[in-house]
Structure formats: C-alpha cells, structure tokens
Amino acid sequence: MRATHVERHYTQRIGWLRAAVLGANDGIVSTAALVVGVAAADSGRASVLVAGLAGMVAGAMSMAAGEYVSVSSQADSEKADLARERRELAEQPEMELRELQAIYVARGLDPDLALRVAQQLSARDVLAAHARDELGLTDAQAARPVQAALASAATFSAGAALPLAIAALVPAHLIIPFVSTGSLLCLAGLGVVAASAGGAGRLRGALRVTFWSALALAVTALVGRLFGTSV
C-alpha cells in the first residue's frame, strides 16, 4: 500500500494569516504609539495607561468591524459570481464547456486533450471546475468574515497588551524608551513569524515591519512633545 503524500501550502493560511498579522501588528504599533505620544506630553502613568487601554478596546472593535465588513463584501462578490456561473451553466452548458476548454488550451493543452479534461472535470463537479479555473475561487482562499473578524480582534488585543504591560511595569520616566524598544523588538519578531508562515524572506519581513513602526513611534512622540500639556 502506497503512503499518502500530504502537502500543506502557504495559500491555505491566507484566510487567517492576513487578518492575524495585521491585527497583531496594528495592536502593537497603534497602542505603543499612543502610549509614547501621551507619555511624551509629560502625562502621568495613570493617564498613559487609561489612554492605552481605551485605544486597545477601541482598536480591537474597529479592527473586528472593519475586517467583517471588508471580508463580507468579498464573500458577497464571490456568491454573486457563483450564482451567475450556475445560471449560465444551466442555460448555456455547451458554451460554458467550450469556455473551460479554451482556458486549458491557454494553459498549454492541445484542443482535444483540453476538451477531454473539461468534460471529465465537468462530469465530476461542473460548478467547482468553473469556480476554480474560470473565477479563481477555491476553498483555501474563500472569504470567511467571522474568522477574519475574530482573528483580527484577538491578535490586536494581544499585540496591544504588550506596550500596556511595559508601561505599567517600568518606572514612569522610562516608559518611552522601554515601550519603544520592547515594541520594536516584538514587531521584528512578528515580521519574522509572518514571513516564515507566508514563505517569504525573514530578514526582509522583520526590517519592513520595524522600519515603519519606528517611524510611527517617532512621529507620535514628536507630536506629543510639541503639542502635549501636563494633565
């Protein structure tokens, strides 16, 4: 008996990876920037923590709502395309078969073989064949609004908890350097993890995240220093 060869591809992670990485990254960056900005305005630790906590709750809800609405729109478009394809298959089956054949010819098959492939795939599951090869829709990449919303909100909260914990534990006068350094190190690690999960270069992923995050922290610290007042 031959052993079954099972492969796991990076595209199978797309449904949750994008929302999870975006949520964690945004949670760390936005909350750390908020904490640093408020601390740079010479505010006390209580004000810093209240602002950070409010930012974490608001950000998590915003991320969840945004992901749900965005991915729901994608899901609606996919359903509409499938409904139209189902109707065309019922009304013009021969034309749809030739359309599938043309797709396989364009991919390198000769016309006779392309027709036989189209016929065999159509006999098995005609809608699935057109969804995959004509519309580019697969189960691995299907839009899942609830999954995306939950992943985004959860990872945002987890990311936001880091700068808040640092701000709560270190002396008040060290909040800015400790939160900035700790957040950037975690963001670099997140960039490595995300790059590894997605099959990309780890160094490039870490540098990309760290650079833009450092810029965000620097700008908010400058704004807090220039426009902030003690409370």
C-alpha positions as CSV (number, residue, x, y, z in Angstrom):
1,M,0.0,0.0,0.0
2,R,1.4,3.3,-1.0
3,A,1.8,6.0,1.6
4,T,-0.3,9.1,1.1
5,H,1.7,12.2,0.3
6,V,0.1,15.2,2.1
7,E,1.3,18.7,1.3
8,R,0.5,21.9,3.1
9,H,0.7,25.0,1.1
10,Y,1.1,28.6,2.2
11,T,-2.0,29.6,0.4
12,Q,-4.0,27.5,2.8
13,R,-3.1,30.0,5.5
14,I,-4.2,33.1,3.7
15,G,-7.7,33.2,5.2
16,W,-6.5,33.8,8.7
17,L,-2.8,34.8,8.3
18,R,-3.5,38.3,6.8
19,A,-6.0,39.3,9.5
20,A,-3.9,37.8,12.3
21,V,-0.7,39.6,11.2
22,L,-2.5,42.8,10.5
23,G,-4.3,42.7,13.9
24,A,-1.2,42.0,16.0
25,N,1.0,44.5,14.1
26,D,-1.6,47.2,14.4
27,G,-2.2,46.4,18.0
28,I,1.4,46.9,19.0
29,V,2.1,49.9,16.7
30,S,-1.1,51.9,17.5
31,T,-1.1,51.2,21.2
32,A,2.7,51.8,21.6
33,A,2.4,55.0,19.6
34,L,-0.5,56.2,21.7
35,V,1.4,55.3,25.0
36,V,4.6,57.0,23.7
37,G,2.7,60.1,22.5
38,V,0.8,60.6,25.8
39,A,4.0,59.9,27.8
40,A,5.9,62.4,25.7
41,A,3.3,65.0,26.7
42,D,4.6,64.6,30.3
43,S,1.4,62.9,31.4
44,G,1.3,60.7,34.5
45,R,1.3,57.0,34.4
46,A,-2.4,56.8,35.0
47,S,-3.2,58.9,32.0
48,V,-0.9,56.9,29.9
49,L,-2.5,53.6,30.9
50,V,-6.0,54.9,30.5
51,A,-5.3,56.2,27.1
52,G,-3.6,52.9,26.1
53,L,-6.4,50.8,27.4
54,A,-9.0,52.9,25.6
55,G,-7.0,52.6,22.5
56,M,-6.8,48.8,22.8
57,V,-10.5,48.4,23.3
58,A,-11.5,50.8,20.5
59,G,-8.9,49.4,18.2
60,A,-9.9,45.8,18.7
61,M,-13.6,46.6,18.0
62,S,-12.7,48.7,15.0
63,M,-10.5,46.0,13.5
64,A,-13.2,43.4,14.0
65,A,-15.8,45.5,12.4
66,G,-13.6,46.6,9.5
67,E,-12.5,43.0,8.8
68,Y,-16.0,41.7,9.0
69,V,-17.4,44.4,6.6
70,S,-14.5,44.1,4.2
71,V,-14.4,40.3,4.0
72,S,-18.2,40.1,3.9
73,S,-18.1,42.3,0.8
74,Q,-15.6,39.9,-0.7
75,A,-17.9,37.0,0.2
76,D,-20.9,38.7,-1.4
77,S,-19.0,39.2,-4.6
78,E,-17.9,35.5,-4.6
79,K,-21.5,34.4,-4.1
80,A,-22.8,36.6,-6.8
81,D,-20.2,35.3,-9.3
82,L,-21.1,31.7,-8.4
83,A,-24.8,32.4,-8.8
84,R,-24.2,33.9,-12.2
85,E,-22.0,31.0,-13.2
86,R,-24.6,28.5,-12.0
87,R,-27.2,30.2,-14.1
88,E,-25.0,30.2,-17.2
89,L,-24.2,26.6,-16.8
90,A,-27.9,25.8,-16.7
91,E,-28.8,28.0,-19.7
92,Q,-25.7,27.5,-21.9
93,P,-23.9,24.3,-20.9
94,E,-22.1,23.8,-24.3
95,M,-20.8,27.3,-24.4
96,E,-19.5,27.0,-20.8
97,L,-17.8,23.7,-21.7
98,R,-16.0,25.4,-24.7
99,E,-15.1,28.3,-22.3
100,L,-13.4,25.8,-20.0
101,Q,-11.7,24.1,-22.9
102,A,-10.3,27.5,-24.0
103,I,-8.9,28.1,-20.5
104,Y,-7.0,24.8,-20.6
105,V,-5.7,25.5,-24.2
106,A,-4.4,28.8,-23.0
107,R,-2.6,26.9,-20.2
108,G,-0.8,24.7,-22.7
109,L,-3.0,21.7,-23.5
110,D,-3.8,20.8,-27.1
111,P,-7.5,21.4,-28.0
112,D,-8.5,17.7,-28.0
113,L,-7.0,17.0,-24.6
114,A,-8.3,20.3,-23.2
115,L,-11.8,19.2,-24.3
116,R,-11.5,15.8,-22.6
117,V,-10.2,17.4,-19.4
118,A,-13.1,19.9,-19.4
119,Q,-15.6,17.1,-20.0
120,Q,-14.2,14.9,-17.2
121,L,-14.0,17.7,-14.7
122,S,-17.5,18.9,-15.6
123,A,-18.9,15.4,-15.1
124,R,-17.5,15.3,-11.6
125,D,-18.5,18.8,-10.5
126,V,-19.1,21.4,-13.2
127,L,-19.6,24.4,-10.9
128,A,-16.4,23.6,-8.9
129,A,-14.4,23.3,-12.1
130,H,-15.6,26.7,-13.4
131,A,-15.3,28.3,-9.9
132,R,-11.7,27.2,-9.7
133,D,-10.4,27.6,-13.3
134,E,-12.6,30.4,-14.6
135,L,-13.3,32.5,-11.5
136,G,-10.2,31.6,-9.5
137,L,-12.2,30.7,-6.4
138,T,-11.0,27.9,-4.1
139,D,-11.9,26.7,-0.6
140,A,-8.5,27.6,0.7
141,Q,-8.9,31.2,-0.3
142,A,-12.6,31.6,0.3
143,A,-13.7,34.7,2.2
144,R,-14.6,33.9,5.9
145,P,-15.9,37.1,7.5
146,V,-16.4,35.8,11.1
147,Q,-13.0,34.1,11.1
148,A,-11.2,37.2,9.9
149,A,-13.0,39.5,12.4
150,L,-12.3,37.2,15.4
151,A,-8.6,36.7,14.4
152,S,-8.1,40.4,13.8
153,A,-9.7,41.5,17.1
154,A,-7.9,38.8,19.2
155,T,-4.5,39.4,17.7
156,F,-5.0,43.2,18.0
157,S,-5.7,42.8,21.7
158,A,-2.8,40.5,22.2
159,G,-0.5,43.0,20.5
160,A,-1.8,46.0,22.4
161,A,-1.3,44.2,25.7
162,L,2.5,44.3,25.2
163,P,3.1,48.1,25.4
164,L,0.5,48.4,28.1
165,A,2.2,45.8,30.2
166,I,5.6,47.5,29.8
167,A,4.1,50.9,30.6
168,A,2.6,49.5,33.8
169,L,5.8,47.8,35.0
170,V,8.6,50.2,34.3
171,P,9.3,53.5,36.1
172,A,7.3,56.4,34.7
173,H,10.3,58.2,33.4
174,L,11.4,55.1,31.4
175,I,8.1,54.5,29.7
176,I,9.1,56.0,26.3
177,P,12.4,54.1,25.8
178,F,11.2,50.8,27.2
179,V,7.9,50.8,25.3
180,S,9.6,51.8,22.1
181,T,12.4,49.3,22.4
182,G,10.2,46.4,23.5
183,S,7.6,47.1,20.9
184,L,10.1,47.3,18.1
185,L,11.7,44.0,19.1
186,C,8.4,42.3,19.2
187,L,7.4,43.7,15.9
188,A,10.6,42.5,14.4
189,G,9.8,39.0,15.8
190,L,6.3,39.3,14.4
191,G,7.7,40.2,11.0
192,V,9.9,37.0,11.1
193,V,7.0,34.8,12.1
194,A,4.7,36.3,9.5
195,A,7.3,35.9,6.8
196,S,8.0,32.3,7.8
197,A,4.3,31.5,7.8
198,G,3.9,33.1,4.4
199,G,7.0,31.6,2.8
200,A,8.8,35.0,2.4
201,G,12.3,36.1,3.5
202,R,12.6,36.5,7.3
203,L,15.0,39.4,7.3
204,R,13.1,41.4,4.8
205,G,9.8,40.8,6.8
206,A,11.5,42.0,10.0
207,L,13.0,45.1,8.5
208,R,9.9,46.1,6.7
209,V,7.8,46.0,9.9
210,T,10.4,47.5,12.1
211,F,11.1,50.5,9.9
212,W,7.6,51.7,9.5
213,S,6.8,51.0,13.2
214,A,9.8,53.0,14.3
215,L,8.7,55.9,12.1
216,A,5.2,55.8,13.6
217,L,6.6,55.8,17.2
218,A,9.0,58.7,16.4
219,V,6.2,60.8,14.8
220,T,3.8,60.3,17.7
221,A,6.5,61.0,20.3
222,L,7.3,64.3,18.4
223,V,3.6,65.3,18.3
224,G,3.2,64.5,22.0
225,R,6.3,66.6,22.8
226,L,5.3,69.5,20.7
227,F,1.6,69.8,21.4
228,G,1.1,67.9,24.7
229,T,0.4,69.5,28.1
230,S,0.7,68.1,31.5
231,V,-2.6,66.7,33.0
